[in-house]
Every structure is written in structure tokens, then in C-alpha cells.
Amino acid sequence: MGYLYLVGYVLFVGVASFLMKFAMKTLSAYQINVLMALGMLIITLPAMYLAEKQIKFPTEGLPLGVFTGLLMAAGSLLFVFALTKMPVGLASAISTSYIVVVVLLSWIFLKEPLGVMKIVGIILTIAGVTILSF
């Protein structure tokens, strides 16, 4: 089921990133991000209630959760700013290099194994971003 969720993520984020370029003809990067936040609330609050039968956050996880949300929001805003200055395909290709950061931080802090296949994947990711950038 995880793969199906990821396919949905890739499709939804891909289409949304493409449509952002059109939306930015009349909306600013700030307005786009506010609308994204509104969209998150509209989608996730009902989903949270359906899945958990309540809308409640454990206080012990709140500081890290808020910090994570702020980082995601800041990253999203920077991505939208990038779209104002460069082609959407190039910005999207370069933005996927965040995967390298995730893998390296997971290896350092979560002690996840960094085998040959992951190293090859990182190299291919960087190579792919480089190729798509030119």
C-alpha cells in the first residue's frame, strides 16, 4: 500500500507543480503557499478525523512536529520562489535532490544502512539532476 500512496504523491505533486506556473500569473508565491496551507487543512483534518476518530495532537510530539511543519513550509515557499525565476521542469528536477539530504541524515542520525545500492542511487540522482539542468 505504501507504493500506491507514493504513486499518488508523485502524481498529485507533479501536476500541482506544473499548474503552479500558471497560477503564478495572477497569484504571488506567498498567496500560493497560503492556499497550499488551506488545502492541507481541507484535506488532512477530515482524513485525520476519519482515521483517528478525533482531532488531537500529543503534546510531547508537538515541538518537533511544529518545527517539521515550519521547515516544510519554508521549503515550499523557496520552491515557489524558484518557480518565479526558472522553468518548472528544471526547478522540479533540482528540487528532487532533497532525497540525498534525507538519505544522508537517515544514515547519520537513524543509523540506517548506506549500502552500495543507496550510494549508487545517490550518484544517479545527482547525475540525473545535473543532466536535466543542462
C-alpha positions in Angstrom: 0.0 0.0 0.0 2.9 2.3 0.6 3.9 2.3 -3.0 0.3 3.2 -4.0 0.5 6.2 -1.7 3.8 7.2 -3.3 2.4 7.0 -6.8 -0.5 9.3 -5.7 2.0 11.7 -4.1 4.1 11.8 -7.3 1.1 12.3 -9.5 -0.5 15.0 -7.3 2.7 16.9 -6.5 3.8 16.6 -10.2 0.5 18.0 -11.5 0.4 20.7 -8.8 4.0 21.8 -9.5 3.1 22.1 -13.2 -0.1 24.1 -12.5 1.7 26.4 -10.1 3.4 28.1 -13.1 0.0 29.0 -14.5 -1.4 30.1 -11.1 1.6 32.4 -10.6 0.5 34.6 -13.5 -2.1 36.1 -11.0 -1.0 34.9 -7.6 2.2 35.6 -5.7 4.4 33.0 -4.2 3.1 34.0 -0.7 -0.5 33.6 -1.9 0.2 30.2 -3.4 1.7 29.0 -0.1 -1.3 30.3 1.9 -3.6 28.4 -0.5 -1.4 25.3 -0.1 -1.8 25.5 3.7 -5.5 25.9 3.3 -5.6 22.9 1.0 -3.6 20.9 3.6 -6.2 21.7 6.3 -9.1 20.9 4.0 -7.7 17.5 3.1 -6.0 16.4 6.3 -8.4 17.5 9.1 -11.2 15.3 7.7 -8.7 12.5 6.9 -7.3 12.7 10.5 -10.8 12.6 12.0 -11.8 9.6 9.8 -8.7 7.7 10.6 -8.3 8.5 14.3 -11.9 9.5 15.3 -10.6 12.7 16.8 -8.5 15.8 16.1 -5.9 15.8 18.8 -2.1 16.1 19.0 0.0 14.6 21.7 1.9 17.4 23.5 5.2 15.5 23.6 5.4 15.4 19.8 4.2 18.9 19.2 7.6 20.8 19.3 9.2 18.6 16.7 6.0 18.4 14.7 5.7 22.2 14.6 9.4 22.6 13.6 9.0 20.0 10.9 5.9 21.8 9.6 7.8 25.1 9.6 10.7 23.6 7.6 8.3 22.1 5.1 6.5 25.5 4.7 9.8 27.3 4.3 11.0 24.8 1.7 7.7 25.1 -0.1 7.9 28.8 -0.2 11.5 28.6 -1.5 10.4 26.2 -4.2 7.6 28.6 -5.3 10.2 31.4 -5.4 12.4 29.2 -7.6 9.5 28.7 -10.0 9.3 32.5 -10.5 12.9 32.6 -11.7 13.3 29.4 -13.7 11.5 26.8 -15.8 9.2 24.5 -13.9 10.9 21.3 -15.2 14.3 22.5 -14.2 13.2 23.7 -10.7 11.3 20.4 -10.1 14.3 18.3 -11.3 16.7 20.1 -9.0 14.2 20.0 -6.1 14.3 16.2 -6.1 17.8 16.3 -4.8 16.4 16.7 -1.3 16.4 12.9 -1.4 20.2 12.9 -1.0 19.8 15.0 2.2 17.2 12.6 3.6 19.3 9.5 2.9 22.4 11.1 4.4 20.6 12.4 7.6 19.0 9.0 8.0 22.4 7.3 7.8 24.0 9.7 10.3 21.2 10.0 12.9 19.0 7.0 12.4 21.8 4.6 11.7 20.0 3.3 8.5 22.4 1.3 6.4 24.0 3.1 3.5 24.7 0.2 1.2 26.1 0.1 -2.4 22.6 0.4 -3.9 21.9 3.6 -1.9 25.2 5.1 -2.8 24.6 4.3 -6.5 21.1 5.8 -6.1 22.6 9.0 -4.7 25.1 9.2 -7.6 22.4 8.5 -10.1 20.1 11.2 -8.5 22.9 13.8 -8.7 23.7 12.7 -12.2 20.1 12.9 -13.3 19.6 16.4 -11.7 22.8 17.5 -13.5 21.7 16.1 -16.8 18.2 17.7 -16.5 19.8 21.0 -15.5 21.6 21.4 -18.9 
